[in-house]
């Protein structure tokens, strides 16, 4: 895998996992800059290649009154400011074909949400921007099925694809990670483990997704042991009051110890 395909990515020779990390949604400039600055201080210390993550809008919400964003252009400009301020790459979700070209003007990696990864026009539009495309595995899809999503990127003239596992539906209200899927999907593209979304508990009666943040380190450790190329972790300095996915996000204060532990595990795995 050539991490140098991502502009501004640091520590690419550290032989560490790379990290996609940030808030679920861009709620404002100050919060985005505050989170990015903290994560950068940690990842620089641990030599972790880091991409700042933040959704410029949330199109998939349980209820119509759920937070969807502060405005597309406003949020995208904040992502660009994060990139320019700290000289780091950024990633955001896209939901419609028209989002692809628009978002590509502001960010370095385009992410296809799990519920939309079979939408051919969306995947093709993302690939045609020339950006790296992060394909989130549908909760309803097998690891083997993701080869077709990757092939759509390749057939669109690009080989810049990642696969992110974000768990598989287990009944109506839980997710599981099948770690057997990691080596399978690594045959098709670099694999990222979305730790925090894998711990969601969807379809709650109140219309707000629940989660198990107490299991974040358990899932993350297992991913590193099983040779994932990257980790995806959503974090916030006040998860209880975050406007999206607060129930399964990691508190920013807990990130450094987690990444320190995971980096130590990675070094052990690399020595085997």
PEMO-V66295 format. One record per run of one state. SS is the DSSP state (~ for helix, > for strand, _ for the rest). FROM is the first residue (numbers start at 1). TO is the last residue. Records with the same first field share a line. If there is no record, write none. Layout:
SS->FROM-TO, FROM-TO
This chain:
_->1-2, 6-17, 23-24, 26-28, 47-49, 54-54, 56-71, 87-88, 95-96, 105-108, 113-113, 117-119, 129-131, 137-142, 156-160, 166-167, 170-174, 177-179, 187-189, 195-196, 202-209, 212-212, 226-229, 237-238, 242-245, 249-249, 272-272
~->3-5, 29-46, 72-86, 97-104, 114-116, 120-128, 143-155, 180-186, 197-199, 213-225, 239-241, 246-248, 252-271
>->18-22, 25-25, 50-53, 55-55, 89-94, 109-112, 132-136, 161-165, 168-169, 175-176, 190-194, 200-201, 210-211, 230-236, 250-251
